[in-house]
């Protein structure tokens, strides 16, 4: 089990805890308060934690993020 601690946000992230389910719509808030909506179509559990596979509802772009680094897109 891996835990990441944010010194600036005073939060703890546990990579072994699933926080999103398949077919769930999530909203990502980016720079300039831009918002993107994603549908999670697949959830994988790896040795490093959970990986969420998503589709952007507007552009149909496929992306994935790991739970340990939610802001990182692969």
C-alpha positions as CSV (number, residue, x, y, z in Angstrom):
1,X,0.0,0.0,0.0
2,X,1.3,3.4,-1.0
3,X,0.3,6.7,0.6
4,X,1.2,10.1,-0.8
5,X,1.1,13.1,1.5
6,X,0.7,16.6,0.1
7,X,2.5,19.2,2.2
8,X,0.8,22.1,0.5
9,X,-2.8,20.7,0.5
10,X,-2.5,18.9,3.8
11,X,-4.1,15.8,2.2
12,X,-3.2,12.1,2.1
13,X,-3.8,9.9,-1.0
14,X,-4.0,6.1,-0.7
15,X,-3.4,4.4,-4.0
16,X,-5.0,1.2,-2.9
17,X,-8.5,2.8,-2.5
18,X,-10.8,2.9,-5.5
19,X,-12.6,6.2,-5.7
20,X,-14.3,6.1,-9.1
21,X,-16.5,3.3,-10.6
22,X,-17.1,2.3,-14.3
23,X,-19.7,4.4,-16.2
24,X,-19.3,7.3,-13.7
25,X,-19.1,10.8,-15.1
26,X,-16.4,12.9,-13.6
27,X,-15.7,16.6,-14.1
28,X,-12.1,17.9,-14.4
29,X,-11.5,21.5,-13.6
30,X,-8.5,23.0,-15.4
31,X,-6.7,26.3,-15.9
32,X,-9.0,29.3,-16.3
33,X,-11.8,27.4,-14.7
34,X,-12.3,25.3,-17.9
35,X,-14.3,22.1,-17.3
36,X,-14.1,18.8,-19.0
37,X,-16.4,15.9,-18.6
38,X,-15.1,12.3,-18.7
39,X,-16.8,8.9,-18.6
40,X,-14.8,6.2,-16.9
41,X,-15.0,3.1,-19.0
42,X,-12.5,0.8,-17.3
43,X,-10.8,0.6,-13.9
44,X,-7.6,-1.4,-13.5
45,X,-5.8,-2.3,-10.3
46,X,-2.0,-2.6,-10.7
47,X,0.9,-3.0,-8.3
48,X,1.1,0.9,-8.1
49,X,-2.6,1.5,-7.5
50,X,-5.7,2.1,-9.6
51,X,-5.6,3.3,-13.2
52,X,-8.8,4.9,-14.6
53,X,-9.4,4.8,-18.4
54,X,-11.7,7.6,-19.5
55,X,-13.3,9.2,-22.6
56,X,-13.8,13.0,-23.0
57,X,-17.5,13.5,-23.7
58,X,-16.9,16.4,-26.1
59,X,-13.8,15.4,-28.1
60,X,-14.1,11.6,-27.6
61,X,-10.3,11.6,-26.7
62,X,-9.3,8.6,-24.7
63,X,-7.0,9.1,-21.7
64,X,-6.0,7.4,-18.4
65,X,-4.8,8.6,-15.1
66,X,-3.3,6.8,-12.1
67,X,-4.8,7.4,-8.7
68,X,-1.4,8.4,-7.3
69,X,-1.2,11.3,-9.6
70,X,-4.7,12.5,-10.6
71,X,-3.5,15.5,-12.5
72,X,-1.2,13.5,-14.7
73,X,-2.6,12.3,-18.1
74,X,-0.9,9.5,-20.0
